[in-house]
Amino acid sequence: MPKSVLFDREETIRKVTDLFWEKGYNGTSMQDLVDVTGLNRSSIYNSYGDKFQLFKEALCHYQRMQNNMLQTVQEKGRTPKGAIKLLFDGVWSEMSNGPVKGCFLSNCATELSNTEPRIHEFLADNQKVVVKSFEKLIMKAQEAGEIDQSKDANILAQYLFSSLQGLRVTAMVDNNKSHIKGIAEQVLSSL
């Protein structure tokens, strides 16, 4: 008879995501994972595979959260450019209301992208999806007359992606909230 799972997988992944986000992959030990999940090592291995598979599942969890946030701002934005502003405002609000940990995916890129091809591929795929979403919003904003149609929508989308990542990294070392807000406003005004 197969063993049944006696823990909440979603809650466990949320906890693991927070741990990896805080400590990074290399800074997180198996004992840290045992401590945060309350599971023993064999349960972790049986349920998730090795540490890397658990890390990848945490990255996917975070990616879903980010995609949900992007979808929400697209639905709530009164205009396409307004949706982009909502996204930057949401990120700024997130950074100003608690400890600034940066973006889990950006942190992962700086830690593992050059040494782990599977992570590099995951992050490159994520970037393509986010940039494509930004590009669609920009094209809609251009059609609505909110953004100059002579500007290259793909380049602007890449710029937004890079700016958003850079903003989150900058906020990790610059505690001056007015700097971060000013940078976000500058990015939006350049559209």
Phi, psi and omega in degrees: 000129181290148177288142177266151179281126184247027178218162181275105184300319181296316178295321178297316180294323177300314179295317180294320178301312179300320180294310179297324180297319181285316189255346185080171181292308184291333180277353182259123179264166175299324178296322175301318180294320176299314183297316185285328182269335186078007179263153175277167184302317183294325177295320178297311181297318180293325184273327188236349186091214182274180181302320182296318179296322177294319177299316180297321177295323176296318177299318179296321177299313180296318179301317178298319178299316180294319178296322177296320179296317179296319178296319180297315181293328177293324180284324185272338181293130180290332178224165178300316178293326176297325177294320178296317178298317178302320179298310180294322176297320179295318178294317178299316179298317178300319182287331183271353184251019179178187178295136183270112180254002184076197177262129181304319181291321176294318178300318179297320180298317182288333181275318193235346188302324182277346185244345184232101183303326181294324178288317178304314180297316179301312183293321178296319177296318178299315180301317180301317181294313182293316179299319178298319177296316178298318182298318178298317178298317180296318179297321176295320178294325177293317178297327181275358180081013180276334180229138180305126182290344180282348178280141180287115184298322180292318178296318177298321179295317176298320178298315179298316179300310181297319180295318180296316178296315180297321179299318181292324178290316179301319181296339178289333182246343180248107183277001181279105185296330179291329175297313183295315178298318179297319178297314179300317179295321178296317178301312183294323181290339181279353177288000000 
